[in-house]
Amino acid sequence: MTTSPTRPPSEYSTLESVAVSTPDDVTFRVRVLPSARPDAPLVLILPAMAMKAKHYLALAKAFHAQGLSVALSDLRAQGESRPALREGKDFGYREMLEVDLPAIVAALRQRFPHAPLHLFGHSLGGQLALLFAAARPTTATSVTVIGTGTVFWRAFGPRRWVEALTSIQWIGVVSRVKGYWPGGVLIPGAMAGGVMIDWSKHSLTSRYRPKGSSVEYDRLLGEMTVPLLAVSLEDDRLGPKSNVDFLVARLRAAPVTQWHVEGDSPVVHRDHFEWLKDSPVVAQRVAEWIDKDTVFG
């Protein structure tokens, strides 16, 4: 009798991990690449909708090569987080912002007590990074977002108003009926119903009002003073520059740097997801921006 060869562990699964548990019994395995310097800046990477943290490994390694410590965390019910989607209770933005991120950041503070924290978010991960930094302004030294704009329907521009309204509100309707989003139409992967309902409400109103939350996120965004680097991509239809500009305009007090990737940029992949193929270029540019306020290396 023959047996199948054992598959070797993935590089991602062999990284050092930090175990995180929330008060409502959700667990995370935060993967870290520590710098040799305990006081080197720590970059926490937050993924896009339905994207697993392991897909950002090349980006994490590129940041690490720049002399930074790096942490990768799945969002709730994605990747290594447990319980998996549809095995636990439904949830929305509130749980990710007010339960998950405080627990993850607290665990990283213990692991990297001397490292200034810099948040890096892609798409939904960028929204979460911004809202979290606005609500807890002493937590993060800076925020970088890529492919992150408002999904307010009018921000897409007149030619796409009907598409944005119908597609995003359809996702909200399906999520209400089914209790979750099964995937397809803009967001190919499955997502929690509560997240997509909060998302579709934001698209309709432009306001961040997560179900069950009493935090005034829109006011706090306007008052936030944490430095922001906002990256937009020429070929990004999910988070186009018009949507990024709309969101950035809400940050009236924060020092904002915008980087629109176009023309002869060394970032040659400019789609909402394909930019990850140019992780070394992106990581170098972000590390240089971080270095303006945090001396390292």
N, C-alpha and C positions, 0 to 999 in steps of 0.2 A: 504494500500500500504506500502510495506516494503522498507527500504532504506539500502544500503550497509553501513557497519560500516566504519567510517573514519579511514584511516590508520594513525597511529601516525607518526610524523616526524622522519626521520632517525637521528642518533646521529651526523652524519657528517653535516647535514643541520642545526643543532642547534649551531654549533661552531660559534664563532665570525668571521665576515668576513670583509675584506677590499676591497672596490670597486675600480677597476682600469679601466681606459679608455685610449685607444691609439689614436694618431692623425688620424688614419684611421678608427675610430669608431668601434673598437673591444673592447669588455668589458670582464673583468675577475672578478670573485668573489674569492679572495684569502682567504682561511680559515686559522685561526691562533689559536695556543694554547700558550698564553703568560706565561712565567715564572713569579714567584712572584718577581724576581729580574729584574729590568729594564735593567741592564747591562749584563744579561746572554747572552751567544752566541745565535744567531738566525740561525736556519737551514732551508733553503728553499729547499723543495723537488720538483724535476722536474720529471715527469713521463716518462715512455717508450711510444713508438708508440702505438696509439689506446688504451692507458690505462688511465682511469679516475683517477683524484687525490684522489677521495674517497677510492680507493682501497689501498691507503697507510696510511689509518687512524691508523691501528695498529702500524705501524712504527712510525708515528708522536707521538702517545701516549707513545711509548717506549722511544723516544728521550725526550719527556716532563718529563717522570719519572726520567730521568738522570739529570734534572735540567736545561734543555735547553728550550728556546722558539722555536716554530716551525711554519712554514708557508707551506701550501699546495696550489699549483696552477696547474690548468689544462693547457695544451698547447692550442694554438689557435685552435678553432673549435672542441674542445673536452670537454666533461663534461659540466660544468657550463659556459664555455666561449660562447659568442654570437657575431656574428651569428654562427649558427651551420654549420657543414660541408655541402657544396653544397648550402647553403643559402647565402653565401658571396662570395667574390672574391677569386680566387685561390691564393696560396702563397707558399713560400718555406722557406729554412733556413734563408734567409736574414730577412724576416719579424719577425720571432721568435727571432732572435739574436739582431737585430738592432732597432726593434720597440717594441716588447712585453716585453722582459726582462728588458730593461731600464725603462719602465713604471712601471712594477711590483716591481722592486727594489726601485725605487723612492718612491712608495707608502709605501713600508715596512720601508724605512728610516724614513718617517714621523711617522709611527706607533711605531717604535722601534728606536728612535734616538740615544740611547746609546749602542745598541747591535752590536757587531761585526758579520758580515754576513758570514755564511759558506754555500756553495752550495753543495747539495747532488743530484746526478742525476742517474737515472736508464736507461741504454741502450741509446736511443736517448736523453733522458733528461741529461745523462752524457756527451754526445757529446756537447750539447748546453751549459752546465755548463762550460766545459773546454774552448770552443771557446769564450764564453762571458768573462770568467776570463782572457783569453789571450788578448782579445781586450781592456778590461777595468781593468788593473791589480790592481788598487787601490780600486776596488769595493768589492772584496771578500777576506776574511782572509784565506780561504782554500777551496779546492774542494775535494769532495769524489765522486767516481763513482763506480757503480756495474753493471756487465754485459755490460760494455761499452768498446768496442774495435773498431778498424777500421773495415769497411766491405770491405776493399780492397781484391779482390779475391785471390791474392797470399798469403795473411796472413793466410788463412784457412788451408794451408798445402796441399801437392800434392794430397792426396786422395780425397780432397773435392773441388779441383779447378774447375772441370766441373760443379759440383752442384752449387757452388757459382756463377760462371759466368752465367750459364743459368737461374737460379732462379731469381737472383737479376736484371739481364738485362731484363728478361721477365716482371718483375714488372715495370721497367722503360718504356718499350714499351707500356704496357697496360695503364699506367698512361698518356702517351702522347696521345694515341688514345682516351681514354674515358674522359680525363681531370681530373681524380681522380683515386684512387686505391680502388676498391670495397671490397677488403679483400680476404684472401686465399693465399696459397703459402708463407710460412714464417711469413707473417704479416696477422693475421686473421681478424683484424678490418679495417674499411675504413679509408683512409688517403687522405690528399690533394695531388693532382697530382704534384704540384710544389715541395713539400717535397720529394716525392718518386723519382722524376727526379733528384733532387740534390743528393739524397742518392745513386741512381744507378750510377751517374757520379763519385761520390767519390769511389764507389766500383771498377769502371773500372780504375781509375787513381791514387788512394790513396790520392788525393789532395782535400782540402776543398775550393771550388770555387762556392759559392752560386750564382745563377742567379741574376743579378742586383746589386751585391755588389762590392765595390771597396776595401774592407778590405782584406789585405794580411794575411789571417788566418794561413796559414802554417808557414810563417815567425814568426808570433807572438807566435805561439805555441812553436817554438824553443827558443824564448826569454823569455817566461813566467817564473816567479820566485815564483808564488803562490804555496804553498805546496799542494801536491796531494796525496790522498790515493786511490789506484786503487785496487778494489776487483774483483777477478775472481772466477768462480765457476766450480768445477770439472765436473759437468754434463750439462754444458751450451753449447749447440750446436750453438746458435745464437751469442754468444759473448765469444768464447772459449779463453783460456789463450794465445794461439798463437796470436790472434788478439789484445788482451789487451797488450801483450808485444810489438807488432808492434807499437801500438799507443803511449805507454809510451816512447818508444825509440825516438819518435819525440820531446819529452820534454827535451831538452838538458840542460837547465839551472834550471829547477824546482827541488826542493827537493821532491823525490818521495818515498813513502812507498807502497809496494805491499803486498797484503794479498790474497793468493790463498787458497780457501776453499776446503779441501780434507781430507782424512784419518779419524782421530778421532776427527775432529772439532765438537764443539757443534752445529754448523749449519748443521743440518742433511738433509735439503732440499736444493739441490744444482743445481736445474734447473734454467733456465733464469727467470722464474716467481715464482717458488715455494719457493724460499728463503724468501719470505715475511711471510711465516708461522713461520719463526724463527726471526721475527723482534726484539724481546727483546735482543737476542744475538748480532745481527748485530748492533743495536743501542748502546749497551753498549761498544762494541769494537770501534765504530766510535767516541763515546763521549770521550773515554779514549785517542784516538789519537788526537782529538781536544784539549783536556786538556793539551797536551804537550806544545802547543803554547799559549793557552788561559786559564788562571787560572780562575776557577769558582767553585761554589758549596762549 
